[in-house]
Amino acid sequence: QVLRKSLQRGLALSTASFLVYEAHKLISGFAEVHASFKVEEVIEQADYLYGSGETEKLYQLLVQHKNSDDADLLWRLARASRDVAQLSTTSAEKKRKLTYESLEYAKKALEKNESNFAAHKWYGICLSDVGDFEGIKTKIGNAFIIKEHFKRAIELNPKDATTIHLIGIWCYSFAEMPWYQRKIAATLFATPPTSTFQEALHYFHMAEEADPNFYSKNLLFLGKTYLKLNNKKMALLWLSKAKDYPAHTEEDKQVGNQKL
């Protein structure tokens, strides 16, 4: 009888333990689903705010999740931080702080998911921005890394027009580099980065083919590149398109206000 009671009590405890274990699994599973749903919800809100041009509201939403492990959320935070840094109302001190923060967010996004094309794209962009604060040697040295990340982004997503545009900007910048910077680059690097306006034009047209009229700045640089190549007729065509582009962001307004 004593043995029977002990067995019954043991069975009861085993059953209770099993139920607790199953309840724990159920709750853990629900928490995981809930967390996943929450990330998707934040990303959906973020994309709405980005599409609406709500730059500061977007940053305030995403910065609350800066410790997230989700690469899609982190690269969006890098982009939002950079966008706030680019606002004309942002102080020089805050601009510098946000520029370095945006690079950290992009770096973290890459660490979480190396196969995320947007993480590569925004890492390249943010690394380029940091170079503006660290001098010509760092900027030129980082240029090789930046281009590699842009190329990797295109490998992962060949249809992303903005990344193709960014390689065009990279080419344009080195084609336009002043002679004294070329001299510095030649003394610092055995093979400094070089490019041509023809190469830049190729990428700007590629971007336009991938997604026509997607970005005011691509239209602007098509016009500027044609000017560099002394094709005034084509330059006027693309610069006029840039001027007439509907302004959704502050950058669009700046592009539209440039003199032809």
The 8 nearest C-alpha neighbors of each residue, nearest first, counted from 0:
[[1, 3, 2, 4, 5, 6, 7, 8],
 [0, 2, 4, 3, 5, 6, 7, 8],
 [1, 3, 5, 0, 4, 6, 7, 8],
 [4, 2, 0, 6, 5, 1, 7, 8],
 [5, 3, 7, 1, 6, 2, 8, 0],
 [6, 4, 2, 8, 3, 7, 9, 1],
 [5, 7, 9, 3, 4, 8, 10, 2],
 [8, 6, 4, 10, 9, 5, 11, 3],
 [7, 9, 11, 5, 10, 6, 4, 12],
 [10, 8, 6, 12, 11, 7, 5, 13],
 [9, 11, 13, 7, 12, 8, 6, 14],
 [10, 12, 8, 14, 9, 13, 15, 7],
 [11, 13, 15, 9, 10, 14, 16, 8],
 [14, 12, 10, 16, 15, 11, 9, 17],
 [13, 15, 17, 11, 12, 16, 10, 18],
 [16, 14, 12, 18, 17, 13, 11, 19],
 [15, 17, 13, 19, 14, 18, 12, 20],
 [16, 18, 20, 14, 15, 19, 13, 21],
 [19, 17, 21, 15, 20, 16, 22, 14],
 [18, 20, 22, 16, 17, 21, 23, 15],
 [21, 19, 17, 23, 18, 22, 16, 24],
 [20, 22, 24, 18, 23, 19, 17, 25],
 [21, 23, 25, 19, 20, 24, 18, 26],
 [22, 24, 20, 26, 21, 25, 27, 19],
 [25, 23, 21, 27, 22, 26, 28, 20],
 [24, 26, 22, 28, 23, 27, 29, 21],
 [25, 27, 29, 23, 28, 24, 30, 22],
 [28, 26, 30, 24, 29, 25, 23, 31],
 [29, 27, 25, 31, 30, 26, 24, 32],
 [28, 30, 26, 32, 31, 27, 33, 25],
 [31, 29, 33, 27, 28, 32, 34, 26],
 [30, 32, 34, 28, 33, 29, 35, 27],
 [33, 31, 35, 29, 34, 30, 36, 28],
 [32, 34, 30, 36, 31, 35, 29, 37],
 [35, 33, 37, 31, 36, 32, 30, 38],
 [36, 34, 32, 38, 37, 33, 31, 39],
 [35, 37, 33, 39, 34, 38, 32, 40],
 [36, 38, 40, 34, 35, 39, 33, 41],
 [39, 37, 41, 35, 40, 36, 42, 34],
 [40, 38, 42, 36, 37, 41, 43, 35],
 [39, 41, 37, 43, 38, 42, 36, 44],
 [42, 40, 44, 38, 43, 39, 45, 37],
 [43, 41, 45, 39, 44, 40, 46, 38],
 [42, 44, 40, 46, 45, 41, 39, 47],
 [45, 43, 41, 47, 42, 46, 40, 48],
 [46, 44, 42, 48, 47, 43, 57, 41],
 [47, 45, 49, 43, 48, 44, 50, 42],
 [46, 48, 44, 50, 45, 49, 51, 43],
 [49, 47, 51, 45, 53, 50, 46, 57],
 [50, 48, 46, 52, 51, 47, 53, 45],
 [49, 51, 47, 48, 52, 46, 53, 247],
 [50, 52, 48, 49, 53, 47, 247, 54],
 [51, 53, 49, 50, 54, 248, 48, 247],
 [54, 52, 48, 51, 56, 55, 49, 57],
 [55, 53, 57, 52, 56, 83, 58, 82],
 [54, 56, 58, 57, 53, 59, 83, 79],
 [57, 55, 59, 58, 53, 54, 60, 48],
 [56, 58, 60, 54, 55, 59, 48, 45],
 [57, 59, 55, 79, 61, 60, 56, 62],
 [60, 58, 56, 57, 62, 61, 55, 63],
 [61, 59, 57, 58, 62, 63, 56, 45],
 [60, 62, 58, 63, 64, 76, 59, 57],
 [63, 61, 65, 64, 59, 60, 58, 76],
 [62, 64, 61, 65, 60, 59, 66, 58],
 [65, 63, 62, 67, 66, 61, 60, 72],
 [66, 64, 62, 67, 63, 61, 73, 76],
 [67, 65, 64, 68, 63, 73, 62, 69],
 [66, 68, 64, 69, 65, 73, 72, 70],
 [69, 67, 70, 111, 66, 73, 108, 72],
 [68, 70, 72, 67, 71, 73, 111, 108],
 [69, 71, 108, 73, 72, 111, 112, 74],
 [72, 70, 73, 69, 74, 75, 108, 118],
 [71, 73, 75, 70, 69, 74, 76, 42],
 [74, 72, 76, 70, 108, 75, 71, 104],
 [75, 73, 77, 105, 76, 118, 71, 72],
 [74, 76, 78, 72, 73, 77, 79, 71],
 [75, 77, 73, 79, 74, 78, 61, 80],
 [78, 76, 101, 74, 104, 80, 75, 105],
 [77, 79, 75, 81, 76, 80, 82, 74],
 [78, 80, 76, 82, 58, 81, 77, 75],
 [81, 79, 77, 83, 101, 82, 78, 97],
 [80, 82, 84, 78, 79, 83, 98, 101],
 [81, 83, 79, 85, 84, 80, 78, 54],
 [84, 82, 80, 86, 85, 81, 79, 55],
 [83, 85, 94, 81, 82, 86, 97, 89],
 [86, 84, 82, 83, 81, 87, 94, 89],
 [87, 85, 83, 88, 89, 84, 82, 249],
 [86, 88, 89, 85, 90, 84, 249, 83],
 [87, 89, 86, 90, 85, 83, 84, 91],
 [90, 88, 86, 87, 84, 94, 93, 91],
 [91, 89, 93, 92, 94, 88, 87, 84],
 [90, 92, 94, 93, 95, 89, 84, 96],
 [93, 91, 95, 94, 90, 96, 89, 97],
 [92, 94, 96, 90, 95, 91, 97, 89],
 [95, 93, 84, 91, 97, 92, 96, 90],
 [94, 96, 98, 92, 93, 97, 91, 99],
 [95, 97, 93, 98, 99, 94, 100, 92],
 [98, 96, 100, 94, 99, 95, 80, 84],
 [99, 97, 95, 101, 100, 96, 81, 94],
 [98, 100, 102, 101, 97, 96, 129, 95],
 [101, 99, 97, 103, 102, 98, 96, 104],
 [100, 102, 77, 104, 98, 80, 103, 99],
 [103, 101, 125, 105, 99, 100, 104, 106],
 [104, 102, 106, 100, 101, 105, 107, 99],
 [103, 105, 107, 101, 77, 106, 102, 73],
 [106, 104, 122, 108, 102, 74, 107, 77],
 [107, 105, 103, 109, 108, 104, 102, 122],
 [106, 108, 110, 104, 109, 105, 103, 111],
 [107, 109, 70, 105, 111, 73, 106, 110],
 [110, 108, 113, 112, 106, 111, 107, 118],
 [109, 111, 107, 108, 112, 113, 106, 70],
 [110, 112, 108, 109, 70, 107, 68, 113],
 [111, 113, 109, 114, 110, 115, 70, 108],
 [112, 114, 109, 115, 110, 111, 118, 119],
 [115, 113, 112, 116, 155, 109, 118, 119],
 [116, 114, 118, 113, 117, 112, 119, 109],
 [115, 117, 152, 119, 118, 155, 114, 156],
 [118, 116, 120, 119, 115, 121, 152, 74],
 [117, 119, 121, 115, 74, 120, 109, 116],
 [120, 118, 122, 148, 116, 117, 152, 121],
 [119, 121, 117, 123, 118, 149, 122, 152],
 [122, 120, 124, 123, 118, 119, 125, 105],
 [121, 123, 105, 119, 125, 124, 120, 126],
 [122, 124, 145, 126, 121, 120, 125, 148],
 [125, 123, 121, 127, 122, 126, 120, 128],
 [124, 126, 102, 128, 122, 127, 123, 121],
 [127, 125, 129, 123, 128, 124, 122, 102],
 [126, 128, 130, 124, 125, 129, 123, 138],
 [129, 127, 125, 130, 126, 131, 124, 98],
 [130, 128, 126, 131, 127, 132, 98, 125],
 [129, 131, 138, 133, 127, 132, 128, 137],
 [130, 132, 129, 128, 133, 134, 138, 127],
 [133, 131, 130, 129, 134, 128, 95, 138],
 [134, 132, 130, 131, 137, 129, 138, 135],
 [135, 133, 136, 137, 132, 138, 131, 130],
 [134, 136, 138, 137, 139, 133, 130, 180],
 [137, 135, 139, 138, 134, 140, 187, 184],
 [138, 136, 140, 139, 135, 134, 141, 130],
 [137, 139, 130, 135, 141, 140, 136, 134],
 [138, 140, 142, 136, 141, 137, 135, 184],
 [141, 139, 137, 142, 138, 136, 143, 144],
 [142, 140, 144, 138, 139, 143, 137, 145],
 [141, 143, 145, 139, 140, 144, 146, 138],
 [142, 144, 146, 145, 141, 147, 140, 192],
 [145, 143, 147, 141, 142, 146, 148, 123],
 [146, 144, 123, 142, 148, 147, 143, 141],
 [145, 147, 149, 143, 148, 144, 150, 142],
 [148, 146, 150, 144, 145, 149, 151, 143],
 [149, 147, 151, 119, 145, 150, 146, 123],
 [148, 150, 152, 146, 151, 147, 120, 162],
 [151, 149, 147, 153, 152, 148, 146, 154],
 [150, 152, 154, 148, 153, 149, 147, 155],
 [153, 151, 116, 149, 155, 150, 154, 119],
 [152, 154, 157, 156, 150, 155, 151, 149],
 [155, 153, 151, 152, 156, 157, 150, 116],
 [154, 156, 152, 153, 116, 151, 157, 114],
 [155, 157, 153, 158, 154, 159, 152, 116],
 [158, 156, 153, 159, 154, 155, 152, 160],
 [159, 157, 156, 209, 160, 153, 210, 206],
 [160, 158, 161, 157, 156, 162, 153, 163],
 [159, 161, 206, 163, 162, 209, 210, 158],
 [162, 160, 164, 163, 159, 165, 206, 214],
 [161, 163, 165, 164, 160, 159, 149, 120],
 [162, 164, 160, 166, 206, 165, 161, 202],
 [163, 165, 161, 167, 162, 203, 206, 166],
 [166, 164, 168, 162, 167, 163, 169, 161],
 [165, 167, 169, 163, 168, 164, 170, 162],
 [166, 168, 199, 202, 164, 170, 165, 169],
 [169, 167, 165, 171, 166, 170, 172, 164],
 [168, 170, 166, 172, 167, 171, 165, 173],
 [171, 169, 199, 167, 194, 168, 173, 172],
 [170, 172, 168, 174, 199, 169, 173, 196],
 [173, 171, 175, 169, 170, 174, 168, 176],
 [172, 174, 176, 175, 170, 193, 171, 194],
 [173, 175, 195, 194, 171, 172, 176, 196],
 [174, 176, 172, 173, 171, 177, 196, 195],
 [175, 177, 173, 174, 172, 180, 178, 181],
 [178, 176, 180, 179, 175, 181, 173, 174],
 [179, 177, 181, 180, 182, 176, 183, 175],
 [178, 180, 182, 181, 177, 183, 176, 184],
 [181, 179, 183, 182, 178, 177, 184, 176],
 [180, 182, 184, 178, 179, 183, 185, 177],
 [181, 183, 179, 185, 180, 184, 178, 186],
 [184, 182, 180, 186, 181, 185, 187, 179],
 [183, 185, 181, 187, 182, 186, 191, 188],
 [186, 184, 182, 183, 188, 187, 191, 181],
 [185, 187, 183, 184, 188, 182, 189, 181],
 [188, 186, 184, 185, 183, 189, 136, 191],
 [189, 187, 191, 190, 185, 186, 184, 140],
 [188, 190, 191, 185, 187, 186, 184, 192],
 [189, 191, 188, 192, 185, 184, 193, 187],
 [192, 190, 188, 184, 185, 189, 193, 139],
 [193, 191, 190, 173, 194, 143, 142, 139],
 [194, 192, 173, 191, 174, 195, 170, 190],
 [193, 195, 174, 170, 173, 198, 192, 196],
 [196, 194, 174, 198, 197, 170, 199, 171],
 [195, 197, 199, 198, 171, 174, 200, 224],
 [196, 198, 200, 195, 199, 201, 228, 224],
 [199, 197, 201, 195, 196, 200, 170, 202],
 [200, 198, 167, 196, 170, 171, 202, 201],
 [199, 201, 197, 203, 198, 202, 196, 204],
 [200, 202, 198, 204, 199, 203, 205, 197],
 [203, 201, 167, 205, 199, 204, 200, 163],
 [204, 202, 200, 206, 164, 205, 167, 201],
 [203, 205, 207, 206, 201, 202, 208, 200],
 [204, 206, 202, 208, 203, 207, 201, 209],
 [207, 205, 160, 209, 203, 163, 204, 208],
 [206, 208, 211, 204, 210, 209, 205, 203],
 [207, 209, 205, 206, 210, 211, 204, 160],
 [210, 208, 206, 207, 160, 158, 205, 211],
 [209, 211, 207, 208, 213, 160, 206, 212],
 [212, 210, 207, 213, 208, 209, 206, 214],
 [211, 213, 214, 207, 210, 215, 218, 217],
 [214, 212, 211, 210, 215, 207, 160, 217],
 [215, 213, 216, 217, 212, 218, 161, 251],
 [214, 216, 218, 241, 217, 251, 244, 219],
 [217, 215, 219, 218, 214, 220, 254, 241],
 [216, 218, 220, 219, 214, 215, 221, 203],
 [219, 217, 241, 221, 215, 216, 220, 237],
 [220, 218, 216, 222, 241, 217, 238, 221],
 [221, 219, 223, 217, 222, 218, 224, 216],
 [220, 222, 218, 224, 219, 223, 237, 217],
 [221, 223, 234, 237, 238, 220, 219, 225],
 [224, 222, 220, 226, 225, 221, 219, 227],
 [225, 223, 227, 221, 226, 222, 220, 196],
 [224, 226, 234, 228, 230, 222, 227, 223],
 [227, 225, 229, 223, 224, 228, 234, 230],
 [228, 226, 224, 225, 229, 223, 196, 230],
 [227, 229, 225, 226, 230, 224, 196, 197],
 [230, 228, 226, 227, 231, 225, 234, 224],
 [231, 229, 225, 228, 232, 226, 233, 234],
 [232, 230, 234, 233, 229, 226, 235, 225],
 [231, 233, 235, 234, 230, 236, 225, 226],
 [234, 232, 236, 235, 231, 230, 225, 237],
 [233, 235, 222, 231, 225, 232, 236, 226],
 [234, 236, 238, 232, 233, 237, 239, 231],
 [235, 237, 233, 239, 234, 238, 232, 240],
 [238, 236, 222, 240, 239, 234, 218, 235],
 [237, 239, 222, 241, 235, 240, 219, 236],
 [240, 238, 242, 237, 241, 236, 235, 243],
 [241, 239, 237, 243, 238, 242, 244, 236],
 [240, 242, 238, 218, 244, 219, 239, 215],
 [241, 243, 255, 239, 240, 244, 238, 254],
 [244, 242, 240, 241, 239, 245, 255, 246],
 [243, 245, 241, 242, 240, 215, 246, 255],
 [246, 244, 247, 243, 251, 215, 252, 255],
 [247, 245, 251, 252, 248, 244, 249, 255],
 [248, 246, 251, 245, 52, 249, 252, 51],
 [249, 247, 251, 250, 246, 52, 252, 54],
 [248, 250, 252, 251, 253, 247, 86, 246],
 [249, 251, 253, 248, 252, 254, 246, 216],
 [252, 250, 246, 254, 248, 249, 253, 215],
 [251, 253, 249, 255, 250, 246, 254, 256],
 [254, 252, 250, 256, 251, 255, 249, 257],
 [253, 255, 251, 252, 256, 257, 250, 216],
 [256, 254, 242, 252, 253, 257, 251, 241],
 [257, 255, 253, 254, 252, 258, 242, 251],
 [258, 256, 254, 255, 259, 253, 242, 252],
 [257, 259, 256, 255, 242, 254, 238, 239],
 [258, 257, 238, 235, 239, 242, 256, 222]]
